[in-house]
Amino acid sequence: MEFKPGRVFLLRVPEGEDLLEFVNRFAERKKIETAIVKGIGSLRNPVVGYYSEEIKAYKRIELFGTFELLTLLGNISIKDGQPFAHLHATLGNANGDVFGGHLITGEVFVAELYIQELLGEALIRKDRGNNLHLWDEERV
């Protein structure tokens, strides 16, 4: 699908917010249907997931403490009629160990986000029978 650039947002997420919930609420409030999301900062007690093809579900990886949000990268599209943020996070601890995966939850200590709205036909996520809600394959 082809898109044109729309609005660009640079923002700081308030401390104590759940990052994923905040992005979803922000997208709903601003009526964003499709976007790219990037970010940096620091999260407390984040939970990331690793999708297991065997069990067709995310294995939860719970991290305890405060972690640098080295990279946040993802998108916003539509799932069940609502804006849905699909975000992946790379997280680092005080020892320099790095963890990452699909962001499930994380309390914000500091988070700075870049959200680039994309204008065009909204991307819709649909259940593909494997407990994953995915976009349609590219049609050329």
C-alpha positions in Angstrom: 0.0 0.0 0.0 1.1 3.5 -0.6 0.8 6.4 1.8 1.5 10.1 2.0 3.0 11.8 5.1 0.5 13.3 7.5 0.9 15.0 10.9 4.1 14.5 12.9 4.1 14.4 16.6 7.0 14.7 19.0 6.0 14.2 22.6 7.0 13.2 26.1 4.9 10.6 27.8 4.0 11.4 31.4 5.8 9.4 34.1 3.8 6.5 35.5 1.8 5.9 32.3 1.7 2.4 30.7 3.5 3.1 27.4 1.4 0.9 25.1 -1.9 2.1 26.6 -0.8 5.7 26.2 0.1 5.3 22.5 -3.3 3.6 21.9 -5.2 6.4 23.7 -3.2 9.1 21.9 -3.9 7.6 18.5 -7.6 7.4 19.3 -7.7 11.0 20.6 -5.9 12.3 17.5 -7.9 10.0 15.1 -4.7 8.3 13.8 -5.4 5.2 11.8 -2.0 4.4 10.4 1.4 5.6 11.6 5.0 4.8 12.4 6.1 5.0 16.0 9.7 5.5 17.3 10.9 6.2 20.8 13.6 6.2 23.5 13.5 6.6 27.3 13.3 4.4 30.3 10.6 1.8 31.5 9.9 0.3 34.9 9.1 -3.4 35.1 8.6 -3.9 31.4 7.1 -7.1 30.0 8.0 -8.1 26.4 6.8 -11.1 24.4 8.3 -13.6 22.1 5.8 -15.2 19.7 6.0 -19.0 19.8 4.8 -20.7 16.6 4.4 -24.0 18.6 1.8 -22.7 21.1 0.5 -19.8 18.9 0.9 -17.3 21.7 3.4 -14.9 23.1 5.8 -16.1 25.8 5.9 -13.4 28.4 9.4 -12.2 29.5 9.0 -10.2 32.7 11.8 -7.8 33.6 12.0 -6.3 37.1 13.5 -2.9 37.7 14.2 0.1 35.5 15.5 -0.4 32.0 16.7 2.0 29.4 14.4 2.0 26.4 17.2 1.8 23.8 14.8 1.5 20.9 11.1 1.5 20.5 9.9 0.8 17.0 6.5 0.0 15.6 3.3 1.1 14.0 -0.3 2.0 14.5 -3.1 0.4 12.4 -6.7 -0.6 13.1 -7.7 -3.7 15.0 -11.4 -4.4 16.0 -12.3 -0.9 14.8 -9.8 0.9 17.1 -6.3 2.2 16.7 -3.8 -0.5 17.7 -0.2 0.1 18.5 2.2 -2.8 17.6 5.5 -1.9 19.3 8.8 -3.7 19.7 11.3 -2.6 22.4 15.0 -3.1 22.9 15.8 -2.7 26.6 19.1 -2.4 28.5 19.9 -2.8 32.2 22.6 -1.3 34.4 25.0 -4.2 33.5 24.7 -3.6 29.8 22.5 -6.7 29.3 20.0 -6.2 26.5 16.5 -7.7 26.2 13.8 -7.2 23.6 10.6 -8.3 22.0 7.0 -7.3 21.5 6.1 -4.7 24.1 3.3 -6.0 26.3 3.5 -3.5 29.1 5.9 -1.0 30.7 5.5 1.8 33.2 7.1 5.0 31.8 9.9 6.7 33.8 10.9 8.7 30.8 9.7 8.3 27.2 10.1 10.5 24.2 8.1 9.5 21.1 8.0 10.3 17.4 4.7 9.5 15.7 4.5 9.9 11.9 0.9 9.7 10.7 0.5 8.1 7.3 -2.4 9.1 5.1 -4.2 6.6 2.8 -6.4 3.6 3.1 -6.2 2.4 6.7 -4.3 -0.8 7.5 -6.7 -3.3 9.1 -5.5 -6.1 11.3 -7.4 -9.4 11.0 -7.0 -12.7 12.8 -5.2 -15.2 10.6 -6.1 -18.3 12.6 -2.7 -18.4 14.5 -3.6 -15.9 17.3 -1.9 -13.1 15.3 -3.8 -10.2 13.9 -2.0 -9.2 10.7 -2.5 -6.9 7.7 -3.4 -8.3 4.3 -0.4 -9.3 2.2 0.9 -6.7 -0.2 -1.0 -6.5 -3.4 0.9 -5.0 -6.3 
